Amino acid sequence: MIPSTQWNSWQRVAAGTRGWLTPGNVVSFMGLVITLLGLGLIAGEVYAWGLAVIIAGRLCDILDGMFAEATGTKGPLGEMLDAGIDKLVTLSGLVVLVAINVLPWLAAVLVLAPNLVIAVVVYFAQRQQQRIHPSRIGKIAMASAWLGLFAFVATAASHGDISAIWRAGGYGLVGLSFLLGSWAAWGYARLLHAK
């Protein structure tokens, strides 16, 4: 929307790469790599460091939008990459944590089900050339899911009564994620149907 004569250097680079090379996208990809490294640490039973690294990676999911806003490089490609990377990282987390018996199947299904519905709705929206923007409810659902996953990792790292508390917290958070994710999916589906 800004005339090219008024672009800042970030906007020129973004335009020259068709929106691929932006500070927000770089931070999104960094978050993907950092989170995958953290999952690798957890798979090696290095729980405390693994959680710390994953938290750093997930913080990138918050910072990418801030960087895009600050540099004036927000756009549809960045929004799509951010959402896609978020889903990819979450799926990777579910697969790894279930495979190493840190996350129960039920908890994984509670996180995965609404995300699959959202992916299908977004697919059909794109086929109809509609853009569906991430909602606040969807973002809160994803945050709740990750907090639940952290609680299950804490369960694996702890023993005794505290382990049971972490496990209950994990189920509570992924249950909340399921409810909020389902609500977000319903909202996205209504937007698709309305148009």
C-alpha positions as CSV (number, residue, x, y, z in Angstrom):
1,M,0.0,0.0,0.0
2,I,3.0,2.3,0.4
3,P,4.5,3.8,-2.8
4,S,7.8,2.2,-3.6
5,T,9.6,5.6,-3.4
6,Q,8.8,5.6,0.4
7,W,9.9,2.0,1.2
8,N,12.4,1.5,3.9
9,S,15.3,-0.9,3.3
10,W,13.4,-3.9,4.9
11,Q,10.5,-3.3,2.5
12,R,12.8,-3.1,-0.5
13,V,14.4,-6.5,0.4
14,A,10.9,-7.9,1.0
15,A,9.7,-6.7,-2.4
16,G,12.8,-8.0,-4.1
17,T,12.2,-11.5,-2.7
18,R,8.5,-11.4,-3.2
19,G,7.9,-11.3,0.5
20,W,10.0,-14.2,1.5
21,L,13.0,-12.5,3.1
22,T,11.6,-10.4,5.9
23,P,12.6,-10.0,9.5
24,G,9.4,-11.6,10.6
25,N,9.9,-14.7,8.4
26,V,13.5,-15.1,9.5
27,V,12.3,-15.1,13.1
28,S,9.6,-17.6,12.2
29,F,12.1,-20.0,10.7
30,M,14.5,-19.5,13.6
31,G,11.6,-20.4,15.9
32,L,11.1,-23.6,13.9
33,V,14.7,-24.6,14.1
34,I,15.1,-23.7,17.8
35,T,11.9,-25.6,18.8
36,L,13.1,-28.7,16.8
37,L,16.4,-28.6,18.7
38,G,14.6,-28.4,22.0
39,L,12.5,-31.5,21.0
40,G,15.7,-33.3,20.2
41,L,17.0,-32.5,23.7
42,I,13.8,-33.8,25.3
43,A,14.0,-36.9,23.2
44,G,17.5,-37.4,24.7
45,E,15.9,-36.9,28.2
46,V,17.6,-33.5,28.7
47,Y,14.3,-32.1,30.0
48,A,15.3,-28.8,31.6
49,W,17.4,-27.6,28.7
50,G,15.0,-29.0,26.2
51,L,12.1,-27.0,27.8
52,A,14.2,-23.9,27.9
53,V,15.1,-24.2,24.2
54,I,11.5,-24.9,23.2
55,I,10.3,-21.9,25.2
56,A,12.8,-19.8,23.3
57,G,11.6,-21.2,20.0
58,R,8.0,-20.6,20.8
59,L,8.7,-17.0,21.9
60,C,9.9,-16.5,18.3
61,D,6.3,-17.2,17.3
62,I,5.3,-14.0,19.3
63,L,8.3,-11.9,18.2
64,D,7.9,-12.6,14.4
65,G,4.8,-10.5,14.2
66,M,6.4,-7.7,16.3
67,F,9.4,-7.6,13.9
68,A,7.1,-7.6,10.9
69,E,5.1,-4.7,12.4
70,A,8.2,-2.7,13.4
71,T,9.8,-3.0,10.0
72,G,6.6,-2.4,7.9
73,T,6.9,-5.9,6.3
74,K,3.6,-7.5,7.3
75,G,2.0,-9.3,4.5
76,P,-0.1,-12.3,3.5
77,L,2.9,-14.6,2.8
78,G,4.3,-13.9,6.3
79,E,1.0,-14.6,7.9
80,M,0.7,-17.8,6.0
81,L,4.2,-18.9,6.9
82,D,3.7,-18.0,10.5
83,A,0.6,-20.1,10.7
84,G,2.1,-23.0,8.7
85,I,5.2,-23.1,10.8
86,D,3.1,-23.0,13.9
87,K,1.2,-26.1,12.8
88,L,4.3,-27.9,11.6
89,V,6.1,-27.3,15.0
90,T,3.0,-28.4,16.9
91,L,2.7,-31.6,14.8
92,S,6.4,-32.3,15.3
93,G,6.1,-31.8,19.0
94,L,3.1,-34.2,19.2
95,V,4.9,-36.8,17.2
96,V,8.1,-36.6,19.2
97,L,6.5,-36.5,22.6
98,V,4.1,-39.4,21.8
99,A,7.0,-41.4,20.3
100,I,9.1,-41.1,23.5
101,N,6.1,-41.8,25.8
102,V,6.1,-38.3,27.3
103,L,2.7,-37.4,25.9
104,P,-0.4,-39.7,26.2
105,W,-2.3,-40.4,23.0
106,L,-5.5,-38.8,24.3
107,A,-3.7,-35.5,25.0
108,A,-2.2,-35.6,21.5
109,V,-5.6,-36.1,19.9
110,L,-7.1,-33.2,22.0
111,V,-4.4,-30.9,20.5
112,L,-4.5,-32.3,17.0
113,A,-8.2,-32.6,16.3
114,P,-9.2,-28.9,16.1
115,N,-5.9,-28.1,14.3
116,L,-6.8,-30.6,11.5
117,V,-10.2,-29.1,11.2
118,I,-8.7,-25.6,10.9
119,A,-6.2,-26.8,8.3
120,V,-9.1,-28.2,6.2
121,V,-11.1,-25.0,6.5
122,V,-8.1,-22.9,5.5
123,Y,-7.5,-25.2,2.5
124,F,-11.1,-24.8,1.3
125,A,-10.9,-21.0,1.9
126,Q,-7.7,-20.8,-0.3
127,R,-9.4,-22.8,-3.0
128,Q,-12.2,-20.2,-3.0
129,Q,-9.5,-17.4,-2.9
130,Q,-10.5,-16.3,0.6
131,R,-8.0,-15.4,3.3
132,I,-8.7,-16.5,6.8
133,H,-6.7,-14.6,9.4
134,P,-5.6,-16.2,12.6
135,S,-8.0,-15.3,15.4
136,R,-7.2,-14.4,19.0
137,I,-9.0,-17.5,20.2
138,G,-6.9,-19.7,17.9
139,K,-3.7,-18.1,19.2
140,I,-4.8,-18.7,22.8
141,A,-5.7,-22.3,22.0
142,M,-2.2,-22.8,20.6
143,A,-0.6,-21.2,23.6
144,S,-2.7,-23.4,25.9
145,A,-1.7,-26.5,23.9
146,W,2.0,-25.7,24.3
147,L,1.6,-25.0,28.0
148,G,0.0,-28.4,28.3
149,L,2.8,-30.1,26.4
150,F,5.3,-28.3,28.7
151,A,3.4,-29.8,31.7
152,F,3.7,-33.3,30.3
153,V,7.4,-32.8,29.8
154,A,7.6,-31.7,33.5
155,T,5.6,-34.8,34.4
156,A,8.3,-37.0,32.7
157,A,11.0,-35.1,34.5
158,S,9.4,-35.2,38.0
159,H,8.4,-38.0,40.5
160,G,5.9,-38.6,43.1
161,D,3.0,-36.3,44.0
162,I,4.3,-33.4,41.9
163,S,4.3,-35.6,38.8
164,A,0.5,-36.2,39.3
165,I,0.0,-32.5,39.6
166,W,1.9,-31.7,36.4
167,R,0.0,-34.5,34.6
168,A,-3.4,-33.1,35.7
169,G,-2.3,-29.6,34.7
170,G,-1.3,-31.0,31.3
171,Y,-4.6,-32.6,30.7
172,G,-6.4,-29.5,31.8
173,L,-4.5,-27.3,29.5
174,V,-4.8,-29.5,26.4
175,G,-8.5,-29.9,27.2
176,L,-8.8,-26.1,27.3
177,S,-6.8,-26.0,24.0
178,F,-9.3,-28.5,22.5
179,L,-12.3,-26.3,23.5
180,L,-10.8,-23.1,22.3
181,G,-9.4,-24.6,19.1
182,S,-12.8,-26.1,18.4
183,W,-14.4,-22.6,18.9
184,A,-11.8,-21.1,16.6
185,A,-12.4,-23.8,14.0
186,W,-16.2,-23.1,14.2
187,G,-15.5,-19.4,13.7
188,Y,-13.3,-20.0,10.7
189,A,-15.8,-22.4,9.2
190,R,-18.6,-19.8,9.6
191,L,-16.5,-17.2,7.9
192,L,-16.0,-19.6,5.0
193,H,-19.7,-20.4,4.8
194,A,-20.7,-16.7,5.0
195,K,-18.8,-15.9,1.9
